[in-house]
Amino acid sequence: MTANRAERDAEPGGRSDPGPLLWLHNPPPEDRSTAAELIRELAQEQPDLRVLVTGRDAAPDWPARAPGLPEVIVDIVPSDGHRASAAFLDCWRPDLGVFYPDHLPSTLISLANTRGTALFLICRDLPRSWRSRWRVGLAGTRRLLRRFDRIFAQTPGTAGELRALGLPRWQISPCGPLSEGSAALSCSEAERDALAAVIGGRPAWLAAATRPEEDAAVVAAHAWTTRHAHRLLLILCPDQPGRGPALAARLRADGWDVALRSDDEEPSTETQIYVADTEDEAGLWLRLAPVCFIGGTLSANAGPDPYRAAALGSAILHGPATGAHPDHYRRLSNALATRTVQDGASMAEVLADVLAPDRAAAMARAAWEVSTQGTMATERVVRRMIEALDMTETV
């Protein structure tokens, strides 16, 4: 729901619910997934939590209701004058305030601090404009930042820059990147157990969300690899489930032994390719195959988030077109959790190497660690927020 200023003026004291109010101001697009996870974790500890998300010049594009999140109210902060800021705080009376460096309305922050709102600043890095003002506006910047109960620095460099501003060490909490939430996809455990029994000890790999122009490269890689791993099973999951029957028919015409998921077929001991053309079963296939090629990456800059595979412990292959999720691919690559392929030939070469159990396990472990590394940092921030709420209740 969106509450506009006229509606608030009609009902003075816009808060009537007894639960604490978390005020999240102007989260940048790149931080919205971590902000949502922060809300989700805090709401688990505070079931009656209410959330206000504000924007600088327009109400933020934030869903009123999202899975696992409390209802979110969106609004615009007033101009940074004393009267408008006081009216805003009279209306909402936030218990907690979370800010980001891109926009810090000084009057509003100062008044909120005076009125007892616990204020937190989350810094991925510092704005360039801050650095250019350090020499001429250092004292004012430092005074404003000291209004915050805690400043969470996500990199050592950011923590060092904050200390260089003259802030006390106790106010700065180096925390590392925050969690973007669990990317692990669910599945039916009974179905997983049944299919695992059918597949038995056969090695298997998954080609997930492949586009039509990638099918040939995947099948070529599988053909080359099966010369050396005769029992290898390919689980081929097309980007559009509706492509499944025609894809299976073409593969059969080319001489492959194929089973089709949408026809309720199961892979037999002779099945070479299992076309998994059903909706919402990606979590199932990722649990059955220790190695995954992520489609949409050979040329299209498309495809699913690689953290989905990483969270389930898959060794990941992908093409060079990673523009759909560049930061996630970069982090996984830096951790040696992925391998890049260019075409069917290079995919075959890499696949043969990665299918070795020790190699797949090492990559899978690294991928899992990257996809879950922010959990402890988020828990640290949430723990400090709960401590602030507890202090408020005892006052």
N, C-alpha and C positions, 0 to 999 in steps of 0.2 A: 504494500500500500504506500501511497505517497501522501504526505501531509504537507499542504502548502501553508504559507504564513497566515493567510486569512482564516483558515480553519483553526490554527493554533490560537489566534487572537480571539476567536469566538469561544474557545474553551481554555481560559487561562490555566496555566499549570498543566501543559500538555501531557504530563505523566500522571496516571492514576493507578497503574498497576504496582503491586508491592515489590516486584522483582527488580534486581539491579539493571541499570541501563548502560550498555557499552556503546560509546560513541566512536565511530571509525571515520576519520576525515580524509577524503581525497586519496584513496589508495591508487597508485599508478596501475595501469593495465597489467604490467609485468608482475605486480605484487598481489593481484586480486585472488589468485588461487591460494597463496599462502595466507592471505587475510581471511579467506573463507575457512581454511583449516583451523586458524586461530579461533574463529568464532565457534566452529564445531567442537573443538576441544574444551573451550570454556563453558559452552552450553551443557556438556556432559557433566561438568562439576556444578553448574548452576542451572538447573532445569527451568527456572522461571526467568532466565535471562531475556532481556529485550535488547534489540540492536537498532541503532540509528546510524545510517551511512550518509555522509554529507559530501557535496561537491563544492567546487570553488565558484564556478560561474553557472552551472546547471546541475540539476539533480543527476546523480551518477546512474549509469545504466547497470543496475544491480537487480537480480531477480528477487521479487518479494518473498518467494519461497523456493528453496532449493533442497535437495535430499540431505537430510541430517542437520539442516540448519533451522534455527528459529525464524519466525517472521521478521523481515527487515523493513524498517521505515526509511525512506530516502527523503532528503531535503537539501536545500542550499544554505550555506552559511551566509550570514548578513555581511554587509560592508563593515570594515574593521573600525567601527566607531564605538564609543563607550555605551551609548544608549541602546543601539541595535544589538550589540553583543550581550548586554545585560538582559534584554528582553528574550533573546534566544536561550540563554542559560536559565532564566526564570521559567521558560516553557518546558524545557527538556530535563533539566537537573541531572546531568549525566554523572554516574558514579566513576566510570573509567573513560579515559579518552586516549585513542591511539592515533598518532600523526605520522606523516612521512615528510621528508625534508623539502619536497617540491613546493609546498605551500604551508606556511606557518603564520596564521593571522595573530599578530602579537597581542592586540587588545583582548581578543577572545581567549587566548591561551592564558594570559595573565589573570583575567577575571576568573576563569575556571580553576586555576591553581589557588587563588585566594579563597574561593568558595569550597574548596576541599575535594575537587575532582582529582583523582589519581591520574597523572598524565604520563604517557609513554611515547617515545619516539623510536621508530624502527628505521634504521639506515642501512640500505644496501651499499650506497656510496653517498658522497656529499655533492650537492649541486655545484656546477662550475661557478655560478653566480655568487655563491658563498665565498669561494676562494678569492674572487676578484674584489670582494668587499672586506676581506679580513683586515687589511691595513687601515682602512678608513672607518670601518664600522665594527671593529672587533669587540669593543666593549658592549655595544647594543646586542650583537649576536650572542655573546656569552651570557648576558643577563637573561635573554629570552630562553636560551637552552637550559639555564639553571632552574627554570620553572618546572622542568620535567622530573618526575620521580626517578625514572630510569631511562637511559638511552641504550638501545640494543644495536650493537655494531656487528654487521654480518661478515666483515672481513677484518683481519688484523690491521690492514692499511687504514680502513675507516676509523678504527679505534684509535690509531696513532694520530690521525688528523684531528679527531675530537679532543684528544689530550693536548694537542698543540694549540687548540683554542683556549686553553686554560681551564678546562673542566676538570673537576676532581675525579680521581680514579674510581671512587665508590659509585659514581653516577653512571659510569660507562660499563656495560656488560657485553664483552665479546661473546657472540653466540653462534656464529656460523649461519649458513643459509637455513631458512625456515622450511618446514615441511609443506609440500604442495598437496598433501593428502594421500591416502592410500590409493594406489592405482591398480591394486590387485582386483581382477575380475572374478566374480563368483561363478560357480557351476554346481550342478547336481553331483554330489559325492557318489551317489549310487550309480549314476551314469558313468562317472569317471572310473569307478571300480570295475564296472561291467566291461567297458571298452578296454581297460588296461588288461583284463584277463584274456580278452579276445586277441589283443595284439601280442600278449605274452612277452617274451624276451626280445622281440624284434627291435632293431634300432629304427627310430622314426625321426623325421624332421617336418617342420611346419612352414608352409609359405602362406603368410597371412595377408589378407586384403590385397591380393594381386590384381593389378589392372590387366585388361585384355592384351596390351602390348608387352606385358611382362610374362605372360603364361609360357611362351615359347622358351624364354631364357631359363625359367624354373624347371621346365620339363627336360631341357637339354642338360642342365646340371644334374638332374636326377638320373638321367640315362647314363651319363658318364660315370657317376659315382656308383651306380649299381653294378658296374663291371667288376668292382672290387668289393662291394658290400651287397651281395646278392639278395639278402633278405630285407634290405632297406625299404621302409614304407614312407611315401610322401603323403602328407595330409595337406591337400590343396584347398585353400579357403578363398574363393573369389571375392572381389570387392563388392559385387552385387550378387546376392544369392540367386537371383533369377537367371544368372548366366550358367548355373550349375548343370542342368540337363544337357544343354548344347555342348558345353565344355566336356562333359563325360562322354558324349557321343563321339566327338572328334578324337578324343584320346583312345577310345576303343577302336575307332577306325584306323588309328595309327598302330594298333597292335598291343596296346597296354591292357592289363587286367585291372579294371576300374570298379569301385563300389561307390554308390551315390547316396549320400546321407538323406536327402529329401525323399528318396524312395524307401527309406527305412532299411537300407542295406548296411551290413556290418563288414568290416574288412576281414576277409578270410586269410588263411596262410598263403594263398596265391595272389592276393591283392597287392598290386604295386603302387597304385595311386588311389587314395580315398578322397573324393571330392566332397568337402564339408560345406554344403551350400544351404545352411540353415541360419536363422537370425539368432543373435544373442548367445552364441555358444563359444565365443573366442576364449573365454576362461577355461573351457573344457579342453580345447585343442592345445592351449599353452601348457596345461598340466600333463598332457600325454607326450609331448615332444620336447626334448631338452635343447633343441636347436631351432631357431626361428628366423626365417627371412621375412623382413617387413616390406610389404608391397607399397607401391606408390613412390618409391625412392630411386628407381632407376632413371627416371626422367621427369616425373610429374610434380615433385614437391608436394606429395599428398601422403595419405596413409595414416594409420593410427599412431598414437603417442607411444614411443618405444618404452616408456616407463611401465606400460601395461605388461609387456613381456618381461621387463627387468624385475618387476615386483614379484613375479612368479618363478624367478630363477632360471630364465632362458639365456643361453648364449645367442647373441643377436648378430645377424648379417643384414646389411642394408646397402642400397645403392648410394651414389654421390648426391642425390637430390634430397637433402634433409631440411629444406626450408620450411616445412610444416611445423617442425619442432626443433629448431636449431640448437637451443640451449641444452635440451635434454640429450641430443645426440653428441654435443660437444663434451658434456660431463661424462657420458658413458664411454666415449672414445678415449678421453684422458685417463680413465680408469682401466683401459684395456679390456673393456667389457663388450666391445663390438668389433666387427671386421667389415671393411668396405669392399664391395664387389662392383664390377663395371658391366658385366654381361654374363651370358651363360657359361662361358669358358672359365672366367675368373671365379664365378660362383661355385663351379664344380671343384676347382682347386682348393678354394677356401673351405668348402663344405667337407671335403675329405679330411682336411686337417682338423677342423673343429669337432667332427664326430668322434674323435678319440675321447674316451670318457674323462680322462684327467684334464684335457684341454677344455672341454665343454663345462666341466664342473668349476674350473678356475674362472672362466668368463662369467658363468652364471652367478657365482658368489660375488664377483666384483659388481655385476649389474644390480644385484639385490641390494648391496651396500649403498650404491649411489642412489637408488630410488627411494631408500628409506633413511638417508643420512640426516634429513632435517627434523626427524621426529623428536630427538632429544632437545634440540634448540627450541622447538615450539613448546614442548613441555616446560622448559625453563621459563619462557615468557608467561605462559598460563599460570604457572605456580606463583610467579611474582604478582600477577593480577589478583589471584585469589587471596594472597597475603594482604594486598591493599584493600580488598573488600572486607576482609576480616577486621582490619584495623578501623575501617569506617564504622562497622557495626558496633565496635566496642566504645566508640567515642560518645 
